[in-house]
């Protein structure tokens, strides 16, 4: 720094090692520039300067060296225990921090992502005034792990990633001799080293062979041993476990659940742990877990549960951990929203069986903070000699009066009769009846089927239908209800129950949200169906008045619809099939931004993968893109506001589609015919179908080359598109 420093010393007089000897320590701190020579000058202090003895030398100060390595070999999975080690000859501590795609602070955070001082975990957070090397950018958010250097100059840190709140991805880990951050690596002479590491998503896959098993199965006289079926193999891969030793590592396990449509033989369910080998494979024979001779024909669901990152099952049977509080009831318990939350009863009064239990598990697995991964498989036991009763119904829950459609799914040759009991003292002998529940309550439903030989079977689904008393009841009047165009109609809300939100559909393509008593002008002749949806909290009711308004005369409607506002997506109560009309702004592409204000009622948001033909859950960091269709549930009417990228030179988006069904979106602001919308795949698409979000029903199927190809498609809507051949769908608006 241009300043001369002086010290006056006195030499030793003990002749050790020589007369007049003295050792002086020269300390070089981290604030001294590296790789620089310093001149050390010494001279004796004499009263007569001419007799002074002097000498000097140059001292070269070099920067110290820090190294970092990973003891284990890749691949690395989020949840692994990873050993970081290296050397440091520059300071007494090594400071570890990392950056990556999921780190909020671009300058780095501690490896445990605690992001604040935590002495128990050796996490430090230097204050602004303690960072004196110019490394101040984002310093208030910077954290690092302090690791002591051993006497031999080595250091080691065991990084347990099981509970670190980060996603799979590639991260850069820094080791520094002083607590600087990644934005200021060159700000000081601190010795630093870095290494990249990729934390992969644990793999998980499984198959059942065979998937269809046909009875009769030859059994021994006791009826409990299978002799004509050697094996039903359940096998697959499950990686991401810490491995020790060799061979079968029984400390690493998957959790297996088996549910039938009712019971599983004589049991309500089957639960067992499956060991995973050190090569990440597993293989079991289901005959070791099930007595197939005792199983009724039908579909059985096998659920495999991987503990994932934290190596802890988030859903377990109550007795796996403690004695049940109620000795007559065993619960499925979970770690979310709080530890030991009750999910549903597995045994005892009100226990869930079959599809009811599987449905609850699917709902639980779809929650954002659950890291366990669930894999669902089925096998089918077929015996057409005897009937097997089975059925579904829709809807399963709603306000009274609730009309429910029951659908027979029974199997067996020569079925001749069906006997339904709906749980409210009413019955039916139709195969696929409709039934209206007029009173609130929970109802069990029974179906008994009979074949021509007199063989019969029955199935009961306990507490299957739930009917609620609505707090609100939608109703309205309009005046006048007929007249010449243009006809102005004043609508008046007559709903009961004090609703706090209203959504009107006037039947001519126009709507009104949040207005209690709107007026609307009908420009064209025709009959119009008017719908009012009212909400109070999560309570929703809808009144539909078909052909309520009659308009005579008036001009003919324009052939081309007017442009719509693509920056707004209007959601209705229930499921909505939606899309974004343009490329979103960079800061507004994640699902967490787009859908953050939608009251989903706990439902997951879904997209469809046409290549693998399965539903893929939309997560918080999922990028929302044009040309994709998304399914989202809204408890009440809601509006999503979008911000598009303002780049006039951006290329219009396109999307490659395989043959088969795909969920696609409409691009642009002006409605266009199906023929124009799908012109880039005109020789490949066969069918298209939209969903009427307001009425919660499917729209007519459009056929390529038929009259339906001139039907208009609209911005912000999603559509099913069936591709006979693979093709590239191009946007018609940007």
C-alpha positions in Angstrom: 0.0 0.0 0.0 3.0 2.3 -0.4 3.6 2.6 3.4 7.0 1.7 4.9 6.8 -0.3 8.2 9.5 -0.3 10.8 10.4 -2.5 13.7 13.2 -2.1 16.2 14.5 -5.4 17.5 17.2 -6.6 19.8 19.3 -9.6 19.0 19.8 -12.6 21.3 23.0 -12.9 23.3 22.9 -16.6 24.0 25.0 -17.7 21.1 22.2 -20.1 19.9 22.5 -20.8 17.1 25.0 -18.0 16.6 25.8 -14.8 18.4 23.5 -11.9 17.7 20.7 -14.1 16.2 17.0 -13.1 16.2 13.9 -14.6 14.4 11.3 -12.1 13.3 7.9 -13.3 12.0 6.5 -11.7 8.9 2.7 -12.2 8.7 1.0 -11.9 5.4 -2.8 -11.5 5.7 -5.5 -12.2 3.1 -5.6 -8.5 2.3 -2.1 -8.6 0.8 -1.9 -8.8 -2.9 -0.7 -12.3 -4.1 2.3 -13.3 -6.1 4.2 -10.1 -5.2 7.8 -9.5 -4.0 8.4 -7.5 -0.8 11.8 -6.1 0.1 13.0 -6.7 3.7 15.8 -4.2 4.7 17.7 -4.5 8.0 20.5 -2.4 9.5 22.2 -1.9 12.8 21.4 1.1 14.9 24.6 3.1 15.4 25.3 6.6 16.7 27.6 7.0 13.8 25.6 6.1 10.6 28.9 5.5 8.8 29.5 2.4 11.0 26.0 0.9 10.4 25.8 -2.6 9.0 22.9 -3.3 6.6 21.5 -5.9 4.3 18.3 -6.7 2.4 16.5 -9.4 0.5 13.3 -10.0 -1.5 10.5 -12.1 -0.2 8.0 -13.5 -2.8 4.5 -13.9 -1.3 2.3 -16.4 -3.2 -1.4 -17.2 -2.8 -2.3 -20.3 -1.0 -4.0 -23.3 -2.7 -7.4 -24.8 -1.9 -8.6 -28.0 -3.6 -11.9 -29.8 -3.6 -12.9 -33.3 -4.7 -15.8 -35.7 -4.3 -15.0 -39.0 -2.6 -17.8 -41.0 -4.2 -18.4 -41.7 -7.9 -21.4 -40.5 -9.9 -24.3 -40.8 -10.5 -25.4 -38.8 -7.5 -29.0 -38.6 -6.5 -30.8 -36.0 -4.4 -30.9 -37.6 -1.0 -27.4 -39.2 -1.1 -24.8 -38.6 1.5 -21.8 -37.1 -0.4 -18.3 -36.7 1.0 -16.4 -33.5 0.0 -12.7 -33.3 0.7 -9.6 -31.5 -0.3 -6.6 -29.4 1.0 -6.0 -25.9 2.1 -2.6 -24.3 2.9 -4.0 -20.7 2.9 -6.1 -20.6 6.1 -7.4 -22.5 9.1 -10.9 -23.0 7.6 -12.5 -23.8 4.4 -15.8 -22.1 3.5 -18.2 -24.1 1.4 -21.2 -22.6 -0.6 -22.9 -23.4 -3.8 -24.8 -21.8 -6.7 -27.2 -23.4 -9.1 -30.5 -23.1 -11.0 -32.5 -23.4 -7.8 -30.5 -21.1 -5.6 -32.3 -17.8 -5.0 -29.1 -15.9 -4.2 -27.0 -15.9 -7.3 -23.8 -15.3 -5.2 -24.2 -18.5 -3.3 -25.7 -20.1 -0.2 -24.6 -22.8 2.2 -24.9 -26.4 1.1 -27.8 -27.1 3.5 -29.7 -24.1 2.1 -30.4 -22.9 5.6 -29.6 -19.3 4.4 -29.0 -17.9 7.9 -26.5 -18.3 10.7 -26.8 -21.7 12.3 -23.9 -22.7 14.6 -25.2 -26.2 15.1 -24.7 -26.9 11.4 -21.5 -24.7 11.1 -23.4 -22.2 8.8 -22.0 -18.6 9.0 -23.5 -15.4 7.6 -20.9 -12.7 7.5 -22.2 -9.2 8.3 -21.6 -6.5 5.7 -18.9 -4.7 7.7 -17.0 -8.0 8.1 -16.6 -8.4 4.3 -13.7 -6.0 3.7 -12.5 -7.4 0.4 -14.9 -5.7 -1.9 -17.2 -8.7 -2.0 -20.3 -7.0 -0.9 -22.8 -7.9 -3.7 -25.8 -9.7 -2.1 -23.7 -10.2 1.0 -26.6 -9.8 3.3 -28.1 -13.0 1.8 -24.8 -14.9 1.5 -24.2 -18.0 3.8 -21.4 -20.6 3.9 -20.4 -23.7 5.9 -17.2 -23.3 7.9 -15.1 -26.4 7.9 -11.9 -26.7 10.0 -8.6 -27.6 8.2 -6.7 -30.5 9.9 -3.1 -30.2 10.9 -1.9 -32.0 7.8 -3.6 -29.4 5.6 -6.6 -31.6 4.6 -10.3 -31.0 5.2 -13.5 -33.1 4.8 -17.2 -32.4 4.9 -20.0 -35.0 4.8 -22.9 -33.4 2.9 -26.3 -35.0 3.7 -28.6 -34.0 0.9 -31.7 -35.9 2.2 -33.4 -32.8 3.8 -31.9 -30.0 1.7 -34.8 -28.1 0.1 -33.5 -28.0 -3.5 -34.6 -29.7 -6.7 -32.6 -32.1 -8.8 -30.2 -30.3 -11.1 -26.5 -29.2 -11.6 -24.8 -27.2 -8.9 -21.4 -25.6 -8.5 -19.8 -26.1 -5.1 -17.1 -23.6 -4.1 -14.4 -24.0 -1.5 -12.7 -20.8 -0.3 -10.1 -19.9 2.3 -12.1 -16.9 3.4 -15.9 -16.3 3.4 -16.3 -14.6 0.0 -19.2 -15.2 -2.3 -19.3 -16.4 -5.9 -19.9 -12.9 -7.3 -16.5 -11.7 -5.9 -14.1 -14.7 -6.5 -11.5 -12.2 -8.0 -12.1 -9.5 -5.4 -9.3 -10.8 -3.1 -6.4 -13.1 -2.9 -8.4 -15.8 -1.2 -7.6 -19.3 -2.5 -10.7 -20.9 -4.1 -11.6 -24.0 -5.9 -14.9 -25.2 -7.4 -16.5 -28.4 -8.7 -19.7 -29.1 -10.5 -22.1 -31.8 -9.3 -25.3 -33.1 -10.8 -28.0 -34.3 -8.4 -30.3 -36.6 -10.4 -34.0 -37.5 -9.8 -34.1 -41.0 -8.3 -35.3 -43.4 -11.0 -38.4 -45.5 -10.4 -40.0 -47.9 -12.7 -41.9 -51.2 -12.4 -43.9 -53.9 -14.3 -46.2 -56.8 -13.5 -46.1 -59.9 -15.6 -48.6 -61.2 -16.5 -51.1 -58.3 -16.2 -54.1 -60.5 -17.0 -54.6 -63.8 -15.1 -57.4 -66.1 -16.2 -59.2 -68.4 -13.8 -59.7 -71.2 -13.2 -56.5 -71.5 -11.4 -55.9 -75.1 -10.2 -55.6 -75.1 -6.4 -54.9 -77.7 -3.8 -57.9 -79.0 -1.8 -57.5 -76.4 0.9 -58.1 -73.7 -1.8 -55.1 -71.6 -0.7 -52.2 -72.7 -2.8 -51.6 -72.0 -6.5 -50.3 -74.9 -8.5 -51.0 -74.0 -12.1 -49.5 -70.5 -11.9 -45.8 -70.4 -11.2 -45.2 -66.7 -10.7 -46.6 -63.2 -11.0 -43.5 -61.1 -11.2 -43.3 -57.5 -9.9 -39.9 -56.1 -10.9 -38.3 -52.8 -11.7 -35.7 -50.2 -10.8 -35.5 -47.9 -7.8 -32.3 -45.8 -7.5 -31.4 -43.0 -5.1 -30.7 -45.2 -2.1 -27.4 -45.1 -0.2 -25.6 -48.4 -0.8 -23.5 -50.3 1.7 -22.0 -53.8 1.3 -23.0 -56.0 -1.6 -25.9 -58.2 -2.6 -29.3 -57.6 -1.2 -29.4 -54.6 1.0 -32.5 -55.0 3.1 -32.1 -51.6 4.7 -33.3 -50.1 1.4 -36.9 -50.8 0.8 -40.0 -49.8 -1.2 -43.4 -49.7 0.5 -46.0 -51.9 -1.4 -49.7 -51.5 -1.1 -52.3 -53.8 -2.8 -56.0 -52.9 -3.0 -58.9 -54.6 -4.8 -62.2 -53.2 -5.9 -63.4 -54.4 -2.5 -61.2 -56.7 -0.5 -58.0 -58.5 -1.4 -59.1 -62.1 -0.8 -59.9 -62.3 2.8 -57.9 -59.1 3.7 -58.9 -55.5 3.4 -55.5 -54.6 1.9 -52.0 -55.9 1.6 -49.0 -53.9 2.8 -45.4 -55.1 2.7 -41.8 -53.8 2.3 -39.9 -54.8 -0.8 -36.1 -55.0 -0.6 -34.0 -53.2 -3.2 -30.7 -54.7 -4.5 -27.4 -52.7 -4.6 -27.7 -52.6 -8.4 -30.9 -50.6 -7.9 -33.2 -53.4 -9.0 -36.0 -55.2 -7.2 -37.9 -58.4 -8.1 -40.6 -60.3 -6.1 -43.2 -62.9 -6.9 -46.6 -61.7 -5.9 -47.6 -65.3 -5.1 -45.5 -64.9 -2.0 -47.8 -62.1 -0.8 -51.2 -63.1 -2.2 -53.3 -66.2 -2.1 -54.6 -66.0 -5.7 -57.1 -68.8 -5.2 -58.9 -66.6 -2.7 -59.1 -63.5 -4.9 -62.4 -62.6 -6.6 -62.2 -61.7 -10.3 -61.6 -58.0 -10.9 -58.9 -55.3 -11.1 -56.3 -55.1 -8.3 -54.1 -52.0 -7.9 -50.5 -52.3 -6.7 -49.0 -49.1 -5.4 -45.2 -48.9 -4.9 -43.9 -46.1 -2.7 -40.3 -44.7 -3.0 -39.1 -42.6 0.1 -37.1 -40.4 -2.3 -34.8 -37.7 -1.0 -35.3 -37.9 2.7 -35.3 -41.7 2.8 -38.4 -41.5 5.0 -41.9 -42.7 3.9 -44.4 -39.9 4.0 -47.3 -42.3 4.2 -47.4 -45.4 6.5 -49.8 -47.7 8.3 -50.4 -46.4 11.8 -49.2 -49.7 13.4 -45.8 -49.4 11.7 -44.9 -46.6 14.1 -47.0 -46.8 17.2 -49.9 -48.5 18.8 -53.2 -47.0 17.5 -55.0 -44.6 19.8 -58.3 -46.4 19.0 -57.7 -50.2 19.2 -60.7 -50.8 16.9 -59.4 -48.6 14.1 -56.2 -48.4 12.1 -55.4 -45.3 10.1 -53.3 -44.5 7.1 -51.1 -41.7 8.5 -48.9 -39.1 6.8 -46.2 -36.5 7.4 -48.2 -33.7 5.8 -49.5 -31.1 6.6 -48.1 -32.1 10.1 -46.5 -35.3 11.2 -49.0 -38.1 12.0 -51.9 -36.6 10.1 -54.7 -39.0 9.5 -55.4 -39.7 5.9 -58.2 -42.3 5.9 -59.0 -45.5 8.0 -57.5 -48.7 6.7 -59.3 -50.9 9.2 -62.2 -50.6 11.5 -65.4 -48.6 11.3 -65.7 -46.6 8.1 -62.6 -48.1 6.5 -61.8 -47.2 2.9 -61.7 -50.0 0.4 -60.6 -50.4 -3.2 -60.8 -47.4 -5.5 -61.8 -45.1 -2.5 -58.4 -45.8 -0.8 -56.5 -45.5 -4.1 -58.1 -42.2 -4.9 -57.2 -40.8 -1.5 -53.6 -41.9 -2.0 -53.4 -40.3 -5.4 -54.7 -37.0 -3.9 -52.1 -37.1 -1.1 -49.3 -38.0 -3.5 -50.2 -35.0 -5.7 -49.5 -32.4 -3.0 -46.5 -30.2 -3.7 -44.6 -30.8 -0.4 -44.7 -34.6 -0.7 -41.3 -35.9 -1.9 -42.3 -39.6 -2.0 -42.9 -41.0 -5.5 -45.8 -43.4 -6.1 -45.9 -45.9 -8.9 -49.3 -47.4 -9.8 -49.8 -50.8 -11.5 -52.7 -53.1 -12.0 -53.3 -56.7 -12.7 -56.7 -58.2 -13.7 -58.1 -61.5 -12.5 -60.6 -62.9 -15.0 -63.2 -65.6 -14.6 -66.0 -65.4 -17.1 -67.7 -68.5 -15.7 -69.2 -66.5 -12.8 -70.3 -62.9 -12.6 -68.3 -60.2 -10.9 -70.2 -57.1 -9.9 -68.6 -53.7 -10.5 -69.7 -50.2 -11.1 -68.8 -46.5 -11.2 -70.7 -43.3 -10.7 -70.5 -39.6 -11.4 -70.5 -37.2 -9.7 -69.7 -38.7 -6.3 -70.3 -35.4 -4.3 -72.5 -32.4 -4.8 -75.3 -30.3 -3.5 -78.9 -31.6 -3.2 -80.8 -32.4 -5.3 -77.9 -34.5 -6.8 -78.4 -36.5 -10.0 -75.9 -39.3 -10.3 -75.3 -41.5 -13.3 -74.4 -45.1 -12.4 -72.5 -47.2 -14.9 -72.4 -51.0 -14.7 -68.9 -52.4 -15.2 -69.6 -56.0 -14.2 -68.0 -58.9 -16.0 -69.1 -62.5 -16.7 -70.9 -64.3 -19.5 -74.6 -64.2 -19.8 -75.6 -61.5 -17.3 -79.4 -61.3 -17.1 -80.3 -58.9 -14.3 -79.0 -56.0 -12.2 -80.3 -55.0 -8.8 -79.3 -51.6 -7.4 -79.7 -50.3 -3.9 -78.9 -46.6 -3.7 -78.7 -46.3 0.1 -81.8 -44.0 0.4 -84.3 -46.9 0.4 -84.8 -46.7 -3.4 -83.9 -49.4 -5.9 -83.5 -50.0 -9.7 -83.2 -52.9 -12.1 -81.8 -50.9 -15.0 -78.3 -51.7 -16.1 -77.1 -48.1 -16.1 -79.6 -46.1 -14.1 -79.7 -42.4 -13.2 -80.8 -41.6 -9.6 -81.5 -38.3 -7.9 -80.7 -37.9 -4.2 -83.0 -35.3 -2.7 -81.6 -35.2 0.9 -78.2 -34.4 2.3 -76.2 -37.3 3.6 -73.7 -40.0 2.8 -75.0 -43.1 0.9 -73.6 -46.6 0.4 -74.5 -48.2 -2.9 -74.9 -51.9 -3.7 -75.1 -53.7 -7.1 -76.0 -57.4 -7.4 -75.8 -59.1 -10.8 -77.1 -62.5 -11.9 -76.3 -64.7 -14.9 -78.5 -67.3 -16.7 -77.1 -70.2 -14.6 -78.3 -68.5 -11.4 -74.8 -67.4 -10.3 -74.7 -64.0 -8.7 -72.3 -61.6 -7.2 -72.7 -58.3 -5.3 -70.5 -55.3 -4.5 -71.1 -52.6 -2.0 -69.3 -49.3 -1.9 -69.7 -47.8 1.5 -70.2 -44.1 1.9 -69.9 -43.8 -1.9 -72.1 -40.8 -2.6 -72.0 -37.6 -0.5 -74.9 -35.1 -0.9 -74.5 -31.7 0.7 -77.0 -29.0 1.6 -76.0 -26.0 -0.4 -75.6 -22.7 1.4 -76.6 -20.9 -1.8 -79.3 -21.5 -4.4 -79.0 -19.8 -7.8 -82.0 -18.2 -9.4 -82.7 -15.2 -11.5 -85.3 -13.4 -13.7 -84.9 -11.3 -16.8 -87.1 -8.6 -18.3 -88.2 -8.6 -21.0 -87.7 -12.2 -22.1 -88.7 -11.6 -25.7 -88.7 -8.8 -28.2 -87.2 -7.4 -31.3 -83.4 -6.9 -31.8 -81.6 -5.1 -30.4 -83.2 -6.3 -27.2 -82.0 -4.9 -23.9 -82.7 -7.3 -21.0 -82.3 -6.4 -17.3 -81.3 -9.5 -15.3 -82.1 -9.6 -11.5 -80.4 -12.0 -9.1 -83.0 -14.0 -7.1 -80.5 -16.3 -5.4 -80.8 -17.3 -1.8 -78.1 -17.9 0.8 -76.4 -14.5 0.3 -73.8 -15.4 -2.4 -70.8 -13.0 -2.7 -69.9 -13.7 -6.4 -71.9 -14.0 -9.6 -71.0 -15.2 -13.1 -73.4 -14.7 -15.9 -73.4 -16.5 -19.3 -75.9 -14.8 -21.7 -75.8 -17.5 -24.3 -74.6 -15.3 -27.2 -70.8 -15.6 -26.4 -70.8 -12.8 -23.8 -70.4 -13.1 -20.1 -70.3 -10.9 -17.0 -68.4 -11.6 -13.8 -68.8 -10.1 -10.3 -72.0 -8.2 -11.3 -75.2 -9.1 -9.3 -77.9 -7.5 -11.6 -76.4 -6.9 -15.1 -78.1 -5.7 -18.2 -77.3 -7.1 -21.6 -78.2 -6.2 -25.2 -78.9 -9.0 -27.6 -78.1 -7.9 -31.2 -79.2 -10.9 -33.2 -82.3 -12.9 -33.6 -82.6 -16.3 -31.9 -83.2 -18.2 -28.7 -80.6 -17.9 -25.9 -79.9 -20.0 -22.9 -78.9 -18.0 -19.8 -76.8 -19.4 -17.0 -76.0 -17.9 -13.6 -73.3 -19.4 -11.3 -73.2 -18.1 -7.7 -70.6 -18.8 -5.0 -70.2 -18.3 -1.3 -66.7 -19.5 -0.2 -66.4 -22.9 -1.7 -70.1 -23.4 -2.1 -71.2 -23.2 -5.8 -74.7 -23.4 -7.4 -75.8 -23.0 -11.0 -79.1 -22.1 -12.6 -79.5 -22.8 -16.3 -82.6 -21.5 -18.1 -82.8 -23.0 -21.6 -84.0 -20.8 -24.5 -84.9 -18.2 -21.9 -84.5 -15.2 -24.1 -86.2 -15.0 -27.6 -85.1 -12.2 -29.9 -86.8 -11.5 -33.2 -85.2 -9.9 -36.3 -82.0 -8.0 -36.2 -78.9 -8.2 -38.4 -77.3 -11.5 -39.2 -74.2 -12.3 -37.0 -70.9 -11.5 -38.5 -69.1 -14.5 -40.0 -65.8 -13.8 -38.3 -65.8 -13.4 -34.5 -64.1 -10.3 -33.1 -60.7 -10.5 -31.5 -60.6 -11.4 -27.8 -58.3 -10.3 -25.0 -55.7 -13.1 -24.8 -54.1 -11.6 -21.6 -57.0 -13.0 -19.6 -58.1 -16.6 -19.0 -61.6 -16.8 -17.6 -62.0 -19.8 -15.3 -65.4 -21.3 -14.3 -66.4 -23.3 -11.3 -65.1 -26.9 -11.9 -62.5 -28.2 -14.3 -61.2 -25.9 -17.0 -59.3 -26.8 -20.2 -57.1 -23.8 -20.9 -54.0 -22.6 -22.8 -51.9 -19.5 -23.2 -52.3 -17.6 -26.5 -48.7 -16.3 -26.8 -45.2 -16.8 -25.4 -45.1 -15.6 -21.8 -42.7 -13.0 -20.4 -39.5 -14.5 -18.9 -40.6 -13.6 -15.4 -44.1 -15.1 -15.8 -43.5 -18.5 -17.3 -43.7 -20.7 -14.2 -46.9 -22.3 -13.0 -46.3 -20.8 -9.6 -46.7 -17.4 -11.1 -49.5 -18.1 -13.6 -51.8 -20.1 -11.3 -50.9 -18.7 -7.8 -54.3 -17.0 -7.2 -56.5 -19.8 -8.5 -58.5 -21.5 -5.7 -57.9 -25.1 -6.8 -59.5 -26.7 -3.8 -56.5 -29.0 -3.4 -56.7 -30.4 -6.9 -53.5 -30.9 -8.9 -53.0 -29.2 -12.3 -52.4 -31.5 -15.2 -50.8 -31.6 -18.6 -50.8 -34.6 -21.0 -47.7 -36.2 -22.4 -48.6 -37.5 -25.9 -45.4 -39.5 -26.3 -45.8 -41.6 -23.2 -49.6 -41.2 -23.1 -49.9 -40.4 -19.4 -50.9 -37.4 -17.3 -48.1 -35.3 -16.0 -48.6 -33.1 -12.9 -47.9 -29.4 -13.4 -45.4 -28.4 -10.6 -44.5 -24.9 -9.3 -41.5 -24.7 -11.6 -43.3 -26.1 -14.7 -42.9 -23.8 -17.7 -46.3 -22.8 -19.2 -46.0 -22.6 -23.0 -48.3 -21.9 -25.9 -49.6 -24.8 -28.0 -50.1 -26.8 -24.8 -53.4 -27.6 -23.1 -53.7 -27.6 -19.3 -56.4 -28.9 -17.0 -57.0 -26.8 -13.9 -59.8 -26.9 -11.3 -61.3 -23.7 -9.8 -63.6 -23.7 -6.8 -65.2 -20.5 -8.0 -65.1 -18.3 -11.1 -61.7 -16.6 -11.4 -59.6 -14.6 -13.9 -56.0 -15.3 -14.7 -54.0 -12.3 -16.0 -51.1 -13.0 -18.3 -48.0 -11.0 -19.3 -46.6 -11.8 -22.8 -43.1 -11.4 -24.1 -42.8 -8.2 -26.1 -40.2 -9.2 -28.7 -41.2 -8.4 -32.3 -38.5 -10.6 -33.7 -39.2 -13.7 -31.8 -40.1 -16.8 -33.9 -43.6 -18.1 -33.6 -43.7 -21.3 -31.4 -44.2 -24.8 -32.8 -44.7 -28.2 -31.2 -43.9 -31.7 -32.5 -46.7 -34.2 -32.0 -46.7 -38.0 -32.3 -49.6 -40.0 -33.6 -52.4 -40.3 -31.1 -54.2 -37.8 -28.8 -52.5 -34.6 -27.6 -53.7 -31.7 -25.4 -53.0 -28.6 -27.5 -53.6 -24.8 -27.2 -54.8 -22.0 -29.4 -52.5 -19.2 -30.3 -53.3 -15.6 -31.2 -56.1 -13.2 -30.2 -58.6 -13.7 -33.1 -60.7 -16.8 -33.2 -60.0 -19.1 -36.2 -61.6 -22.1 -37.7 -60.2 -25.6 -36.9 -59.2 -25.8 -40.6 -57.0 -22.7 -40.3 -55.8 -23.4 -36.7 -54.5 -26.9 -37.7 -53.3 -26.1 -41.2 -49.7 -27.0 -40.4 -50.9 -30.6 -39.7 -53.8 -30.6 -42.2 -52.9 -34.0 -43.6 -52.2 -35.5 -40.1 -55.1 -34.5 -37.8 -58.4 -36.5 -37.7 -60.4 -35.2 -34.7 -60.5 -32.2 -32.5 -62.6 -31.6 -29.4 -63.0 -28.7 -27.0 -64.5 -28.5 -23.5 -67.2 -26.0 -22.5 -65.7 -24.8 -19.2 -68.8 -22.8 -18.3 -71.3 -25.7 -18.8 -68.8 -28.4 -17.7 -69.4 -30.5 -20.7 -67.7 -31.6 -23.9 -68.3 -29.8 -27.2 -69.1 -31.7 -30.4 -66.2 -33.5 -32.0 -64.7 -31.8 -35.1 -63.7 -33.9 -38.1 -61.0 -33.0 -40.5 -62.6 -32.6 -43.9 -66.1 -32.4 -42.5 -68.4 -29.5 -41.7 -66.9 -29.2 -38.2 -63.5 -28.0 -39.6 -65.1 -24.6 -40.1 -66.0 -24.3 -36.4 -64.2 -21.5 -34.7 -61.6 -22.2 -32.0 -60.9 -19.6 -29.4 -57.9 -18.1 -27.5 -57.1 -19.3 -24.0 -58.9 -22.6 -24.6 -57.4 -26.1 -24.7 -58.4 -28.8 -27.2 -57.9 -32.5 -27.7 -56.3 -33.2 -31.1 -56.0 -36.7 -32.6 -53.1 -37.2 -34.9 -53.2 -40.0 -37.4 -49.5 -39.3 -38.3 -46.8 -37.4 -36.5 -46.5 -33.7 -37.4 -45.4 -30.3 -36.3 -48.1 -27.9 -35.0 -47.3 -24.3 -35.8 -48.7 -21.2 -34.1 -51.0 -19.0 -36.2 -50.6 -16.0 -33.8 -47.7 -14.8 -31.8 
